């Protein structure tokens, strides 16, 4: 697993699973950037940013970034 995706101290996960979850975290970060830009141009529903933020909050409980 990349050093960027460091597990929080109390999170126990094997390396293969952590690598897959890190892919999801990366996708959520990308989606967050997209949602922020889309919200500025009003091309996205208002609840999109809330959903993305909830996903990022969940990843923050797993990874230190």
NORSUL-V62561 format. One record per residue. N is the residue number from 1. OMEGA is omega in radians with two decimals (* if undefined). NEAR is the number of other C-alpha atoms within 10 Angstrom. Layout:
N_OMEGA_NEAR / N_OMEGA_NEAR
//
This chain:
1_-3.14_14 / 2_3.13_9 / 3_3.12_7 / 4_-3.06_10 / 5_-3.14_18 / 6_3.11_15 / 7_3.04_21 / 8_-3.04_13 / 9_-3.06_9 / 10_-3.13_8 / 11_3.11_12 / 12_-3.09_10 / 13_3.11_12 / 14_-3.04_9 / 15_-3.11_12 / 16_3.13_10 / 17_3.13_11 / 18_3.11_20 / 19_3.11_15 / 20_3.11_12 / 21_3.09_17 / 22_3.07_21 / 23_3.11_13 / 24_3.12_15 / 25_3.12_20 / 26_3.12_15 / 27_3.11_13 / 28_3.10_19 / 29_3.11_17 / 30_3.12_13 / 31_3.10_17 / 32_3.11_20 / 33_3.12_13 / 34_-3.11_15 / 35_3.12_24 / 36_3.12_16 / 37_-3.13_13 / 38_3.14_16 / 39_3.12_15 / 40_-3.13_10 / 41_3.08_9 / 42_3.11_11 / 43_-3.05_10 / 44_3.07_15 / 45_-3.08_11 / 46_-3.08_12 / 47_-3.14_11 / 48_-3.12_16 / 49_3.13_19 / 50_-3.14_13 / 51_3.14_14 / 52_3.14_20 / 53_3.09_17 / 54_3.10_13 / 55_3.11_16 / 56_3.07_20 / 57_3.11_11 / 58_3.13_12 / 59_3.11_20 / 60_3.09_14 / 61_-3.12_12 / 62_-3.03_22 / 63_2.97_18 / 64_3.07_12 / 65_*_11
//
